[in-house]
């Protein structure tokens, strides 16, 4: 015969409930809770302090990027002028100017714009329509005026038909280009800096036409190829 399960009495049910109560209390005590208001305020204060401390370094990083951008534009402009001289087999001047880049814009040392222009092969050519219509080659802004970045360098630099620096002085449509070559063992330099940045850069041009960007805070060596 099958035996019926024993019926639990009220007393047994009460004892079982009392035994399970401590376990339920432990589960309630161990349940995860949210952040308190004090904890949130402390976290916000710490975050605000860290944000304030990071502002100077972040600002310097932004201006260092602006310095690099300006240096790259300058380096690319110099290489473009050199390439034009090679392609056209004639002297091409790279000029800085504060005026809008155009034919015979006034050359200005430390200017914020640049342009490349082919110089006439002979004096009378400067008056020919065929020259004035094609002498201006290309140009652009260096970005220095808009963000406080400065460029310190000569107003004009001339590349020969073989891509080397050449000394010449010519006046074309009222603009005088006075190009010189560096002394033996020296370089033509353009220094790019920003008072709010901490990593100025330099673009150099050798007599042979080598153009490179470097860090003036470092000396060029095998261990510091980015140095000047």
N, C-alpha and C positions, 0 to 999 in steps of 0.2 A: 504494500500500500504506500501511496505517496503521502509524505508528511507535510502538513501545512507549516509555512514559516511562522515562527513565533511572533505573536503580535507584540509590537513595542508598546510599552506602557507609557503613560505621561511622564513618569519619573525618569525613564531612560532617555526620552527625547529631551528633557530639560538638562540632563547631565551632558548629552552630546552637544547641545547648543552652548553650554558654558565652556566646554573644552575647545570649541572652535572660535570663541570670541577673541582670545589673545592673538590668534593668527590673523583674524580680520583687522585687529587694531594695528598689527605690524605692517600689513599691506597698506593701510591708510597712512601710516607714519612715513612709509618709504615712497609714497607716490610723489613724482616730480612736481616742483612748484615753479612759478614764474619769477622774473627779476623783481626785486623790490624797488621802490622809487629812489632810495638812497643809492643802490647799485647803479641804476640808470644815470643818475646825476654824476656819479664818480666817473663812469665810462665817458660821458659827454665832456667832462672837464679834461680828462686825459687826452681825448681825441682833439679838443681845441688847442691844447698846449702843443701837441705834436704837429698840428697843422701850422701854427704860428712859427714854430722852429724850422719848418721845412720851406717856408716862403723865400728866405734869402737864397738858399741853394737852388731852388726852382727858378727864381728870377735870373740868377747867374747862368744857369743852364740854357735858358731861352736866349739870352744875349750872346752866349758862346755859339749857339746854333746860327744866330744872325751873322756873327763874325765869319763863321765858316761858309755860309751861303754867299756872302759878299766876296770872300777870297776866291771861291770857286768861280763866280761870275767873272772876276778880274782875270783869273788864270785862263779861263775859256776864251775871253776876249783877246788876250795876247796871242793865244794859239791860233785863233781865227785870223788875226792880222798876219801872222807868220805864214799860215797856209795860203792866204790870198797873195802874198808876195811870191811864194813859190809857184803858184798856179799862173800868175800873170807875168812872171819874169820881170818884175820891176819893183822899185822901192814902194813899200806900203808903210804908212805911219799909223801907229796906235796912239790915240790921243785921249786924255782925260779932259772933261769939260763940265762946267756947271750949266751950260746951255743944253737945249734939246739936241740930241745927236742929229747932225745934218752936214751937208757939204761945207767944209771950212768953218765949222763952229769953233768959237774961240777956245784954243787950248788953255787949260788951267791946271796948275799943279794941285794935287789933292782933290780933283774934281769928283763929282758923284755920278757922272755918266761917262761912257766911253764910246769911241767910234773908230773905225778903220777906214782909211782913205788912201787911194793910190796917188802918189806924187807924180807930177808931169815929168816926162823924160827930158824935156828941154823947156826953156822959159816960155816960148811962144805957145806951147801946147796948152798952157793954163787958160788961154783965151778961146780955145776951140770948143765948139758946142759938143763935139764928140767926146771931149775930155770931161766937161762939166756935167754931162748927162750920165756918165758911168763911173766917175772918180769915187763918189761915196759908195762904200761897199756894205757896211753893216754897223750896227751900234746898239746900245741899250743902257738901261739904268743899272747901277751897282747896288742900289738899296741902302746906301749909307745915310742919306738925308732923312729917311723916314723913321729910322729906329736909333739914331744916335751913333751909328757905326761910322768911323772915319777911315779914310784912305790917305796915306802919306806917301807920295811918290811923284816922279817927274811928270810934266805936262805932256810930253810926247816922247815916243821911242820908235825908231825906224828899223825895219827889217829889209835886208837886201834881197835880191832875186834868188839867193841860195839859202835864205832863212837866217842869216847871221845879222847881228846888229851892225848898223852903219852910221857914221857921223855925217850929218848934212844939215844945212839950214836953208829953208825955202819959205817964201811967202806966197800963199795961194789965196786969191780972193780976199785979201786983207788979213788972213790968218797966218801967223808966223810959226813955223815948226822948227825948233832948235833941238836936233837929236845929237846926242853924244854917245860914246862907247865907254864902258867902264875901264878903269886902269887895270893893268895886268894883275891877275890874282884877285880881282874884286868882282862884285856883281851889282847889277842894277836892282834896287829893292823897292818894293811896295809894302808898307806896313799897314795892317788892318787891325783896328782895335775898337773897343767900346768901353767907356768908363764903368759900366755896370756889369761887364763880363770879366772873367779872370783868365782867359786863354787867348791872347792876341795871336795872330798868324802873320806870316810874311810870304809874299810871292817874289821869287828872284828870277832874273834873266841873266844868263851868261853871255859873254861876247860871241860864243859859238851858237847861241840861240836856244840853249837848254832852259826850259821854263818849268819851275817846280814850286809847290807850296810846302812850307815848312813851319816848324814851331820854333820861334826865336828863343824860347826858354831852354831849349836843348841844343847841344852841340852835335853836329853831324858826325856819326861814327858807325861802326858795324853794329853796335848794340842800340843805337838811336838813329835808325834810318830816316825818321821823320824830323830830325833836328836840322838846324840851319848851319 
